[in-house]
Amino acid sequence: MQNHFVQQVESHRAESGVRPAGLRAALALAGRTLAAGLSVALAAGLAVAAGRAPTAAAAARTVLKVGATAVPHAEILNFVKPLLATEGIDLQIIEFQDYVQPNLALADGELDANYFQHIPYLETFSKDHHLDLTYIAKIHIEPMGVYSRKIKDLKQLRDGAQIGIPNDPTNGGRALLLLQAAGLIKLRAGAGITATPFDIASNPKHLVIRELEAAQLPRALPDLDAAVINTNYALQAGLVPTKDALVIENAQSPYVNVLAVRTQDKNNPALLKLAAALQRPEVRQFILDKYKGAVVPVF
C-alpha cells in the first residue's frame, strides 16, 4: 500500500515538476499524520477497555446482606468483611436492635443470612412463625448474666425485689434457669428452656419477675433490683460481663449463636464461604482478644 502511495506521488511529481526535497517533506508529513492517528485510536481503545474493566469486576462480585445485632455480631462480621472481599464477596451488614425483625427479614428475602441468635431461639421462633430457617455455622456462646445497679451480691436482694428478664420464650426460660442455678428460685419439675414465671414452684424471697424486651433491660436497670441480660445487650450498654455480672452462665451453655439462612440456601456457595470465614483461626483470636471471656468461640 505504501509503495503504491509512493508511486502515485512520484507520478504526480513528474507531471507537476515537484522537486525531490519537496517530495521527502510531503512523505514525512504524511507519515507523521498517520502515526498520530494510530496513536489516538490506540489510546481511545485502551481508555474504553479500562472503563469497562471495573464494571465487569463489580458485576462479578457477590453481594451478601447479613442482619446482625451491633455487639458482638456486627463487630465480628466487620472483622471478616475484608477476608471475604478477597474472595469476591461484598458483605453488607444490616444492624438490628431487636430479636424479631432479623428472622422475618431473612424469611422474606430481604436478607441472605442473619447472625444474632442462639439455636433454641431460632428453632422456637421458626416454629411459632412457620418459617423455614436453619443454620450453617456455630460461632460463639454469650453467657447470660445477672446485673444490678443497687447491690453487689445476690445475697443482698431484699424480699419482694424486682427482677427483670427477657420477654421472649427461650431467653426468658434461660433467665429463669440461671436464677434457679443461683439458688433464688426453683422451677417445677420438667420446666426447661421455655419455662415461664408460672413455672416457678418455690420463691423464698418473693421475687417479682418483670418480663421486658431484651434490648430494654440495660436501660431498665435503675428501676429494677437486678436483671438477667443477654451479653450482646450488656456489652452494648458498657457492662463487662466477666466483671459486672453478679452471676454468669458457664462456658458449657447450650445457647450457641449461629449463622442462620433460609433452608433452601443452606448449600449456597457464597454463604458457605461466609460460614467458613467466621470459623477461621484469626476470627477465634479476635473474639478471645476483644471480649476477654464475655464471648466464647466454639470452633
Secondary structure, DSSP 8 states (H G I E B T S, - for coil): -HHHHHHHHHHHHHHHT--HHHHHHHHHHHHHHHHHHHHHHHHHHHHHHHHHHHHHHHHHSEEEEEEEEIIIIIHHHHHHHHHHHTTTEEEEEEEESSSSHHHHHHHTTS-SEEEEEEHHHHHHHHHHHT--EEEEEEEEE---EEE-SS-SSGGG--TT-EEEEESSHHHHHHHHHHHHHTTS-EE-TT--TT--GGGEEE-TT--EEEEE-GGGHHHHGGGSSEEEE-HHHHHHTT--HHHH-SEE--TT-S-EEEEEEEGGGTT-HHHHHHHHHHTSHHHHHHHHHHHTTSSEE--
